Amino acid sequence: MFLRDVSLRLAVCVALSAWGSVAAAQEPTATAPASSSTALPAQLQDFGDYVDRARSTFDVPGIAVAIVKDGKVVFEQGFGLREQGKPQRVDAHTLFAIASNTKAFTAVALQQLAEQGKLRMDDRVIDHLPWFRMSDAYVTNEMRIRDLLAHRSGLSLGAGDLLYWPPTSYSTREVVERLRHVPLKNGFRSGYAYDNILFAVATLVIEQASGQSYADYVREHIFKPVGMDESLIDKTYLKPDMDVATGHAKSDFKDLKPVPPMAWLNDPGAGGIYASVHDLAKWMNVQLAGGVLPGADGQARLFSEDSQRQMWSMLTPIAIAKPAIPELAPLLPHFYGYGESWFLSDYHGRRLVWHTGGWPGMVSRLTLVPELHLGVVVLTNQESGAAFNAVTYRVLDAYLDPAQKNDWVAVYDKSVKHAQAKADDSFAAHQAARDSHAKPSLPLAKYAGTYRDPWYGDVVVSEEGGRLRLRFSKTPQLVGSMTPWQHDSFIVHWDDRALNADAFVSFALDMDGGIREVRMEPVSPLTDFSFDFQDLRLVPAKADAGASDD
């Protein structure tokens, strides 16, 4: 559901990006037996050792992997620990938050409802949610259900994510209602910018058309027919005795620590599902079979061939970026884009249909090679996209390019370190430009007050014990202390150090020395884009008669 480059969130990674964490040694490992004795390609005979090296290099406590080929599960196995420092091991049945890999389930739900005649994918959203509004009247009127899945709305990257990330007290309906204030920064259907908020709209469309909650619909119409008996819609269904992984994040980008599980109740269609590789192997086989359910002899289907064609057809082209380091050049695709909740690209001349997911302390990747009836899913309990990419490409190479045996662990390790060095350079540039002798122009008490953004709501600055504290009114985790940076700019250091999202806070004064506006932006380029502080336009609440926190 959310993502970050290097430190990944909200789900989805570009295969060329350099994600991961600083390499560090991990505890010794023992692995569970594979579920199938089917011979693996020669490149994968040492696969267990390779996965453990990825875990060690990228400091990942636990990884689970499943591979399907020609309708069979040829590998499903866990590596390492569910939680650092505890003895319980990851196995093929361990549940992980799959985050934005949920989006493909949302697409299937909508296509099923279209097949039942309860909606059409090209219906206007306002035909099903008459109260729905974007910030532009034309976009409101022309937004189609299919557009909700394609990241081409005109919203900027991650726009509106602060309405539900970190968790807020807004309901899904309230999140969607606030869309009318979220600015559009690009042309409608003019280009790609990843979002999560329109999947909240898709969630409500599914509920309106089906008459069921999103959770009930997915359980009854997707999990049950596929046989995904272990999967859950969100954290609220977890029980203490379940085989479930604990997420881990690096506080201040350094120290690996467990993070508490999170429920995403107000945008479940973007990334709420918990699943095991055992269940996701079934999901991959149904996808690769064109929607045919197992044991059905083609008579029972999860979705039609036409629905799959629509989901796997490119709606939004994505520019192909130059790789961060030369060693990533072999991964450059010839085409790259997004369909209905799937990334579409190629590798070694074969089409890839794939997605990634990022969650607090957990990231994942699921990749299909339709022509070869091949699928691989990698689930991890640390925020290292480098780890899941290194594992995924070792599997893809084994089937697509068996003559080569690339060391993707080494390549992604170099890429991660390159990205971290760039982040260090970024902060060094800020420090070089800073006038460290410049003091705030106002007494600290003058900065205190309630500031209001039209789409988020209220952010409160208070003076406590001779320092400033900042609180997002609807987001319990976003509480921190502000330290002066220069002039009327501060840095807010969040109390929750695992967020890795410290931000500059800049106050703009009017001609009389009053505060006219407050702007924010992340300090580090490694901060998850879902912390879209830069999109906030905060003004003193008393001066903002046109918006409220209702």
N, C-alpha and C positions, 0 to 999 in steps of 0.2 A: 503494500500500500504506500509506502513512502520509501525514499531511497536517498543514499548519499554516495558521492564519489569518494573512494577510499574508505570512509566510515559510512557504510550503507544504511539507508532507511527507505521506507515506503516503496518498495519493491520493484524494483525493475532496474536492471543494470544493462548498460551498453557493454557488449563483449569486449570492446577495446579499452574500457576505462580501467584505471588502476586502483582497485579497491583492496582494502585489507588492513592489516595492523602490523605493528612492529614485530619482527620475528622474535620468538622466545621459546625456550625449551619447555615441553609439557611433560606430564607424568607418563610413565611407561604405559603401554596399552596392550590389551588383549581384545580380540574381536570375536563376535558371534559367528557361528557357521553360516555360510551362504545357504539359501533356500533351494538351490537347484544345482545338480551335478552337471548340467549342460556345459560343454567345453567353452571356455572363453577364448577370445583371440590371443595370440601369443603376446601381444603388447600388454595384456592384462594379467599375465601369470603372476606378476609381482605387484598387483594392484593394491593389495592390503598395505604393503610397505610404503607404496607411493602415497596413499591417503594419509597414513600416519605421518609421513614426512610433511605433507601439507598442513596437517594439524599442528605439528611442532613448529614449522616455519612461521605460520600465521597465528599461532597462539590460540587455537580453537580447541576447547575441551572435548567436544563431541561432534561427530559427523555421521550421517546415515545416507546410504546410496542404494538406489535400485536401478537396474537396467532391464529393459524388456526388448525382445527381438522376435519378430515373426509370431506375435501373439502369445509368447511365453515369457515368464519371468526367469531370466537367466542369472540374475544376481540381485540379492537384497541383503544388506548387512549393515551393522552398526559398528562404529569405531569410537573408542574413548568413553568419556564420562558424561552422564546427564548433567551433573553439576560439579564444578571444580572443587576438589577437596573432599568429595563424598564418593562412596564406593559403587553406587548404582551405575551400571554401564548402559550405553546406548545400544539398542538393537533395532531390528527392522520394524518393530511395532511401537517404538518411542514416538510420541506425539511432539511435533514442533509447530510453532506458528508459521504458516506458509505465506502470510501477508498478501502481497499483490498477486500471488498465484491464485488467489481467490477470484480475481477479476474474470478469469475464464469460466468459472462457475456461474457468475452473474450473466455473462454472455449466453451461456447455454440456457439458463432460466428464461431469458427474454426470447430466445429463438424457439424454445418449447411453447411459450405462450403465443407466439406468432403462428406456429403450426396448428395450435388449437383455435385460432381465429379470435383470440382475445385481444390482440393488438397486431399492428403491422410495424415492422422495423422502421419504415419511413413515415409512420405517424408523427405528427407534431407532438412534442412533449405536452403542450398545453391542451391537447385533446384528451389527455389522461389526467393531468394535474393542472386544472384551469388557473390556479393561483400561482403557478410557476413564473418567475421573472428573472431574466438576466439584467445586467445594467444597461443594455441597449435594446430598444424596442424591436428592431429588426431581427436581432439574434434570438430574442424571446420567441418571436413569431415563427422563425424558420428552424429552430433547433428541433431535430428529429431524434427519435429514440436511438437510432444507429449512431448519431453523433456523440451520444453520452459515453460510448465505448472507444472512441477513436482519438482523443487528445488533439482535437482540431477546432476547439470552440472559440479561440481568441483569448482565453485566459492565459496568463503567464505561468511559467513553471511553478508548480506547487501552490498556485494561488488559492487562498482560503483554507489552507491546511491547518492553520492555527485554530480554526473553529472546532477541531476534533483531535489535534495532535499538538502536544501531549493531551491526554484525555480531558475533555471539558464536560460541563454540566448541561450543554445544549442537547436537545433532542434532535433526531434526524430531520424532522420537519423544520425545526428552528434553524438548523444548519442550512437547509435548502432555501428557506425564506430569506436568509441573509445574503444569498447569491446576488440579489438585486443591487447590493452595494459593492460587490467585488468588481473592481475595474477590469475592463478588457484592454489588453495591451497589444494585441495582434489582430489581424483581420480574421473574420469568421471563415473557417475552412481554408485559411491561407497557409498554414504551416503547423508543425508539430510542437507541442509543449505539454509535457506530462502533467496530468492532474489527478486528483483523487475525489474532489468534491462532486463531480458529475456522476460518480458511481453512487453517491448518496441519493441523487435524483433517480438513478436506475433502480436502486433499492426500493424507493417509494413507488415507482411505476410497477415493479413486480408485485408489490403488496396490493396496489390498487387493482391490477388486472386479475390477480389470482384469488384475492380475498383471504390470503394467508400472510402471516409474518414472513419475512425473508428467511429466518431460521427454519421455520416449519416447512416452507416450500422447498428449500434446498435439501433438507433431510428426507422428505417424502419423495421428491421427484428426481433427485440426483444421487444422493448418497445411497438410498435404499436399492434402487435398481442396479447401480454399479457394484453394489456389495461393499461399499466403504463403511464397514461396521465400526471402525475405530475412530472415525473422524467426527469432529465437533465444530460447531459454528463459532464459538468464542470462548474465552477464558472462564466465563461464568459457569460453564458446564464441566470444568475440570474438578476432580476430586482428589483428596490427598494421597490416595493409594494408587493413582494412575501412573502408568509408564509415560512420563512427560519430561521433556528437557527443560532446563532452566536457562534462560538467556544470560549472556555475559557481555559487558561493554567495558571499554577502557576509560576510566575516569580521567578527565583532563588529557585524553588521548594517550595515557601511559599505563595506568594500573588496572589490570583485568579484575573485574568484580561481578558477582551475580547481580542481575537486575530483577525487580519484581515483575510478575506476569501482568499483562495489561489486557483489558477488555475494550474493544472498539465498538461500543453499542450504538453510536450515532452515525456510523458509515460502514456497516458490516459488509456491504457489497464490494467495497474497495479492498478489503484485506482482513476479514475476521477469522478465517478458518484455521483450525488446528488439525493436522493430519500426520500420518506415518508414511514412510516410503512403501510399506506393504500395501496400504490403501491407494497411494498415488501410482503404484505400478498398475493397479486395476484401471485407474482413471486414464493413464497413458494408453493402455491397450484399447480402451473404448474409443479414444480419440484417433488412434492409428487405424482402427477398424471402421472409421467413417461413421461412428455413432452406433454400430451394432453392439448389442449387449452380450456378455459372455454366455455361452451355452444356448444361444437363441437361434442358431442356424439362420441368421439373417432375418428372422421373423419379428423380433422385438428390438426396438431401437431406442436409444436415449434421445437422439435427434436425427434429422434426415440428412441425406447427402447434400441437399441444397443448403441446409442450414450450415453445415460444415464449410461448404464452399464460400458462403458469405463470411463466416468467422475468419477464414484463412485467406481472404482476398484483401489486398492492400488498400486501405482507405487514406492513409496519411503517409506520404514519403518522409523520410528522415535523412538529413544531410549526413554524409559519411565523413567523419572527422579524421584528421591525421593522427596516427597512433602516438601515444605519449613517449614511447621509446621504440627504436627500430625493431627490436625483437618481437614486438606485437604486430608487425606488418603482415605476417601470414594470416592473421585473423581478419584482415580487411575484407568486407564483403563486396560483391559486385552490385548488390541492391540491398536496400534497408528500408523498412517501413513498419507500419502498425496497421493491423486489421481490427477485428472486434475482440479486444482484450488479448491479443497475441502480437508479439514482435515477429517480424518476417525478415529473413536474411538468407545468406547462403554461405557454405563452407565446403571447400574442395569440390565445387560444382554441384552440391546437393542443397536443396532448399531446407532451411531450418525454420521451425515454428516453435517459439520459446517464450518464456517469461521468467522474471525474477521476482523476489519478494524481500522486503526489509521490515523488520520489527524490532522493538527494543531488545537487543541482545541476540537476535536470530535473523539470518539471511539465507536465501535459498535460490535455486535455479532448476527449472524443468525445461528440457529440450527434446523436441521431436524431430526425427528425420523421416518424413512420410514415405519417401521412395524406398527406403530400406526397412520400413516397419520397425524402426529403432527408436527407443526413448530412454532417457537417463534423467534421474532427478537426484539432486544433492541438497540435503538439509543440514544446516549447521546451527550451533548454539553460541555463535560469536559473530560480531558485525564485520566479517571479512569476506567481501565479495571475491577477493583474490583467491581464497581457498576454494570456493565453489566453482570458479572459472577454471582453476588449474585442474581440478578433478574432472570437470565436465569435458574439457578438451582432450584430456588423456583418453577418455572413453571414445569420444568422436574420432580421434586419430586412429584408434585401434580398429575401427570399422571402416573408416573412410580413406585412411592413408596408412595402411599397415606397414609400408616400407620405412616410415619415419617413426621416431620415438622421441618427440620433443619433450624437453624438461620444462613444462609450464610452471612448475613450482618456482624454479629459479627465475624464469622470465617475469612472473607476477611479483616475486619478491623484489626484483630490481625496479619494477614499475611502481610498487608501493613506496619504496624508498625515494624514488624520483618525485612522486606526488607530495610526500611529506617534506622534502627539501623545498619544493615550491611554496608550500604553506608557510614554512619557516621564513622564506624570503619575503612573503607577503607581509607578515607581521613586522619583520625587520624594516620594511619600507615604511610602514605606519610609524614605527618608532623613530625613524630618521626624520620624518616630516613633523614630528611632534615637538611643540614648544613646551618642554617639561617644566618651565618656570611659570607658564601661564596658569593663572588661578581662575576658578569660577567667578564670573562677574557679579553674581548675586549671592547673598547669604543662602546656605543650604535650605533653610525653611521656605525660601521663596520658590524653590523648585517643586515643593510638595504640592500635591493636588490630584484631582481626578481628571484623567485625559481620556478622550473618547474617540474611537475610530468608527466610521460608519458601518463596517462589516463585522469587525470583531466585537466591539463593545468597549467596556471600560478597562483602563489600566491605571493603577493607583500608585503614586509615589508618596511616601511618607517619610518624615524625619524621625528616627528612632535612635536614641542614645548617641546623638551627634553624628549620625551617618544616614544616608538615604537608602530606603528599601523600596523595591519595585515589585508590584504584584499584578498579575493578569487575573481579572476578577472571576473568570469562568474556568481557569486552568490552575488547579491546586499546585502542580509541579513547578510552574513558572513564578517562583518567588526568589529574589536574590538581592544582594547588596551592591550598591553603586559606588564606584571609586572615581574620583576626578581623573580625566585624561588630559584635556587641555581646554582652556576657555570654558565654553558652556557644553562641552562634551564629556561624557562619563562612559565607563564600561560597567555593565551589569554582570556580576558573577553569580550564576544561579546556585542556590544551595545544593541542588542535586547535581553533583559533578559528573555523573554519567551521561548527562544530556549533551555535553560537548557543544554547547550552543551559546557561549557568552557573546554579548552583543554591545556594540557602540550605541549609546543613547545621546542624541544631540538635540539641544533646546535652541530654538530660534526665537530671538527677542524682537519686539516691536520698537518703535522709536521712543516709547516712554519706558522701556526697560521691562515691560511685561512679556510673559511667555506667549508667543503666537502659535507655535507648532512644535511637536516633538517627532523626530524621525529615528528609526533604529535600523541597524544592519548587522549581520553576524561578523564577529571578529575574524574567524578562521574560514578559509575557503573549503575546509574539510567538513564544516557543519552541514548537517542534513538540510536539503533544500526545503523540507517541509516546515522548517522554522522560517517562514516567509515574513520575517520582521520588516524587511524593506518595503513591503506592500502596505504597511500601516501608515495612516495619516492621522496622527493623534493631535487633537486640539483640546484646550481646556474645556471641560464639560459645560461650564456655565455659558460659554460662548457658542456652543453648538446646539442651536435650537432645532436643527433639522434631523437629528438622529437621537435615538435613545437606546438604552440597554435592555429594553423589553423584548 
